């Protein structure tokens, strides 16, 4: 292969970005494509949504991170279609030719066919969505103290979370911290109404369709999490399915209407695969089936990683967390380097370092090297791990200082109701894309 060989990576998430970085100075041109010119640290999106940290603290410019390799370049564009016959990636800005392709397109919220969920529930898969949810939560408190309608006030102060996985648990705990900390101080009117018994405490309701929380962890950790959330004041409702979401709230399978102005959807994800020229072998949640080497079953020059790929480990499919995507990004880069040298790719082997989940209010759970952990230790470990993986020294410093303010002083400085950044951006009037871009 010559240095004109072109490798295209779609998606600047954990897997795609790691693959591009690991190909620095390889004997090929590497082009990373993403709709945003920044990498989002998705595990901390819920802290943006619950007014704990600023959105800019978990975003980092892609071009800054790609400076380490002269062969690395970036294109801010929306991928519209992938043609495997002509080996072209069609975007809204250009048509890119590739020799090798890495599909790291991530995931999107899966609403499971529940009517009204896509229209009226809040999801958190982007910075814009997280800021929108933060604005809405704070606006609910502002509206609650302005209305004299008791039922409407109760609806505004009821926060329903659908899904008892890690994200649902984290959001529930963070909302309790927000309510018991900054909001208790910011809205003394609510305290006066409680004394007069005109309202109950703001409600945080966690709805889980199964009989346990944190299904990816051992059952004892799920039970511990359930107990912790209940002690914090979260109403945990097990074996409760949502049949419909309306502006009035969540309609449950039992026929009950949970009146709530805020329904947060954390019940599931599915692979975000762009339009393709041919049908691809797919598994559950729309994930693409891959070989042990992470190559697509039908295309040896195309890889899929992260949430886009169905990968098994120890008899079970990987769950799509960041460590899995990072390791897959490194493995794909190594296999591409092997293919550039004319060698055969090697199978991917996942090293499970353990799992951690934060509950909130100084409690967490985890399983590290097979050892179950509960209490403050996994909570501290979770904070440390995410601080280490967060890109950018400035971001790490600001997040650390923000956490110290929040956990030590019990306050949160991020309480401004501002329009979402993405909502204010106007689309550029771009010229029609060329038929084929030249290889650089």
N, C-alpha and C positions, 0 to 999 in steps of 0.2 A: 504493500500500500504506500501511496505517496502522501505528502503532507497536505494534498488537496482533498483527502478523504474528509467528508463532512458528517459529523455526529450532531444530531438535533435532540435536545432534551426539552420536553414539554412539561412545564410546571416548576415553579421555584419554591415548592414546599420543602419539607425535610429531605425526602428521598431525592428529588430532582436536583435540588441545590447541592446536596452532598455528592451526587454523581458528577455534576459539572465541576465542582471544586477538585474532586479526586482525579479528574482528567486534565488538570493543569499541566501544561508542557508536554502533553502526549503528542504523538506524531499524527495529528489530525486537527482540523478546525472543529471547535465545539461551540454551538449556538444554543443558548438557553432562552426559552420563550415563556413569557407569563403576561397575563393581562395587567398586573401591577408591577411597578418598578421597585418594589420592596418585598422582602421576605417577612411573613407574619409568623410570630411565635404563637401558634394556635393554642397550646395548653393554657395560656394565660388570658385568652379572650374573655373567659367568664369574669375575670377580675376587672377588665375594662367595663363589662356590662353591669357590674355591681359597684361601680364608682370607687374602685380601690386604686387603680393605676391609670395613667394616661394612655391613650391608644398609640401615641408615638413612641412610648417606652418599650413596646413589643414589636416594633417594625424596624427594619434595617435596610438601607439601600442595596439592591442587588449588585449594582455596578461596583460598589465599594468592596463587596465580598469577593468579586471576581477578579480583582486587580492582581492576584497572585500568579495568574497565567496569561502569557501573551497570546495564547491560542484561544482564549475564552472571550466570547462576545455575548451580548444580550439584545433581545428584541422585545419591546413592550407591545404586545399585540394579543388579540383574541383568536384562539385557534378555532376555526370553523369546520374543518374537515381534514381527514387524513386519507390519502389515496395510496394504498399499498402496492398497486400495480405499477404506478409511475414513480413511486417513492417520493411523494410530495406532501408537504404540510401546507394547507391553505389557511391563511390568516386574513384578518381584515386589512392588513397592510402590505402583504406580499405573499408570494407562493414560494416556499422554500424546498429546495431539493435536498435529500439526505441519502447517505449511504447506510448509516445506522441511526436508529431511532430509540429513544428512551421515553416511555409514556409514564409520567409521574403526575398524573392529572388530579390526584387527590379524590376527595369525596364531597358529597352534598347531603343536605338533610333529607332523610327518608320519612315521609309523612304517613306511610303505611296505608294509604287509601282512605284515611279518615277525612270525611267531608269537612271543609272549612279550615282544616289545619294549616294549609299553605297560605290561606288568605288572612287568618286572624291570629295564628300563633307566632311567637317570636322564636327565631333560630339564631345560632351564633357560629357561623362558618366564615365570617369575614369581619374586618375592622368596622366597616360601615354598619353591619348588622348589630355588632356589639354596642356601638355608640347609639344606634337607634333604640336599643333596649334600655340602655342607661338613661337616655333622655326620657323615655316613657316611664320608667320606674320613679324617677325624681318628679316628673309631672304629675304622677298619681298622688304623691304626697301633697304637692301644691294644691291640686284640685280637691283633695279630701278635707283640707282645713277651710276651703272656701265655700263648700256646699253645706246646706242645712238639712239635706235629705239623708236620713240615717242609713237607709238601705244602699243608696248610691255610695255613701262614704265607706260602708263595709265592703262593697264590691271593689272600690278603688284600692282598698288596703288589703285585699286578698290576692296573694301571688301563688298561682298554680304551676307546678313543675311536672311535666309529663316525662317519665323515664327515670329509673333508679340506678342507672349506671354511674360511672365515675363523674361524668359531667353534671348529671342531675344532683348528685350528692354534694359536689363542690358548689354549685349554684345555691342550693338550699342553705348550706352553712354560711356562705358569703352574704346572703340576704339577711340572715339572722344577725350577723356581725354588723351589717349596715343599719339595720333597724334598731338594735340595742345600743349602738354607738352614736354615729353622726346624726341619724334621724331623730333619735330621742332628744338630742340637744338642739337640733335645728327647728323642731316642731313641738315646742312646749304646749301648744294648743291641744295636741292629741293627748298629752298627759292629763290635761285638765278635763277633757271629755271622758277619759277613762275613769277619773275620780268620780265624775258625775254619773258613771255607768251608762253613758250614751253610746259608747263604742267598746268593743273588745280590743284586745291587742291586735296589731296588724298580723294577719295570718300568712304563714308559709306552708303550703300543702304540697307534699310530694306524692305523686300518683305512680304506682308501680304495678305492671300487669301480672308479674309473677309473685311468688311468695317469699322472695329474698332480694336484698340489694347487692350491688357489686357482684354480678354473676361470674365475672372473670377471676374472682378471688375465692379462696376457701369459704365455705358457709359460715364458719365461726366469725370471720371478719365481717361478713355481711350482717350477722346478728349484732355484733358490737357496734357497727355503724348505725343500725336501726336504733339501738338503745341511746347512743350519743345524740342523734338528731332529735329524738323524742324529749330527751332531757333539755335540749336547747329550745324546745318549744315548737319544733316542726311537726306538723300533722302528717304522719306517714300512713298512707292507705295502700295496703298490699292487695294483690289480686283485684285490682281496679283498672278497668279498661275505659278509655275515652272513645265514645262513639261519634262525637261531633264537636267541633269548636265553632262558636258563634261570637258575635260581639258581646253577648251577655256573659260568656264564660265557657266552661267545659261541660258538655252533656255526657254523663257517665252511663255505662252499660246497665246499671241498676235502675236507670230512669231518673236519677237525681241530677239536678243542674247545680254545678258548683259555680256560683256567681263570682266572677273574677274579671277584672279589667286587664289582667296580665296572665296569659297562658304561655309558658316557656317550654318549647319542644326540644327535648334531649333524648327522644326515644329511639333514635336509630340513624344510621348513615348508609348511603349507597355510593358505589363508585361513580365518579363524574367522567364518563368516557365521551369524547367528542364524536361527532358523526364520522363513520368510517366507510370505506368503499366496499368492503366485503364483511360478511358476518363472521364474528370471531367467537371462539369457544369461550363461553362464560359460565360462571358458577353463581353462588348465592350473592345477593345484593349487587348484581351487575358486574362483579369483579371478573377480570380476564384470567383464564386458565393459562398457566405458564409451565415450562419445563423446570426441572430442578435447577437449571442454570439461570432461571428468570427470563428466558427467551419465550416469546409467544409460541404456542403449540404449532401454528401454521406459518410462522415467519421467523427465520433464524436471525435476521438482522434487526429485529424489533424486540425490545425488552419492556416489561411492565413491572413497576415496583410500588410500594406503599399501599395506599387504599385502593389503587387501581388493579392490584394483582391478588389472586387467590393463591396463597402459599401455605403449605402445611408444615407443622413442626410438632414432633412427638404425637402424631396422630390427630392433631387438632389444627384448625386454620388459625393463622396469626390474626390478631385483633386489630392491627392497624395503628398501633401507638408509635410515637416518634422514634424510640430506639430501634424498632424493627425497620422503619423506613431508612434511617441513617445507615444501618448495617447493610441493607440492600443496595443503597446508593454506592457504598464502597465496593461491594461485590460486583456490581454491574460495571463500574469503572475498571476494575481489574480484568474482568472478562473481555471488555472492549479492547483493552491494551493487548490482551492475548490474541484476540482476533486480528488486530492490526499487525501483529507479528506472524500471523498465519498459524496460530496455535488454537486448539479447541478450548472452549469455555469450561470452567469448572462449576460443579454444583454449589448452590448457596447453602451455608450452614448458619443457622441463627443461634447466637449465644444469649440466653435469657439471663439478664442481670437481676431480674426481679421486677416487682410492680409496687407502686406506691399510690395512695390516694389520700387526699386531704379532706377532712370533714369540716374543719373550721373550729374557731374558739380553742385553739391549741391542741386539737386532737386529729389524729390521722391513723391510717391502717396501711399495711404493706406485707409483702412476702419477699424476702431477700434470701437467696441461697436456700430456699425451702423453709426458712424460718419465719413464722407469722409474727408480725409486730403490731402493737396497738398503743395509742396514747400519744404523748408529746414527742417521743423519739421519731416515729415515722413522719410526723408533722414537720419536724425540723429537717429531716432527711429530704422530704419533698421540696421544701423551700430551697435547700442547698443545691439539689440536683437541677432544679429549674433555673436557678441563678447561674450555675456553671454553663448550662447549654444555651442560655440566652445570648444571642450574638451582640457584640459591641460593648466595649468597656463602659461607655457613657450610659447605655441602657441598664447594664448591671448595677452601676452605682445609683442611678435614679430609682430603680425598682427597690433596691435594698433600703434606701432612705425612706421611700414611701411605705414599705412594709414596717420599718421601725416606727414611723409616725402612727401607722394604723394599729399595730399590735401593742406598742408600748403606751401610746397616748390615747388609744381608743377613738381616734378621729380619722376622718378621710377628707383630704383636700380637694378631691376630684368630684365636685358636686355642681358643676355648671351645666345648665341645659342649653346645649349648642346644637345647631343643625349638623347632621352627619357630614363628614368631609366629602364622601362620594356623592352625596345628593347635591352638593353645590358645584361640582365639576361639570362643565359643559363639554360634550363630545366635540372633538376636533373635526373640521371639515376636511377629511383626507381625500386625496385623489384615488382613483380606481387602482387597485393593485396590479402590478405587472403579471404576465402569465407565468414567468419563471424567473426566480432570482438567480443571479450568477453566484458561483462559489467564490468566496473571497480567498 
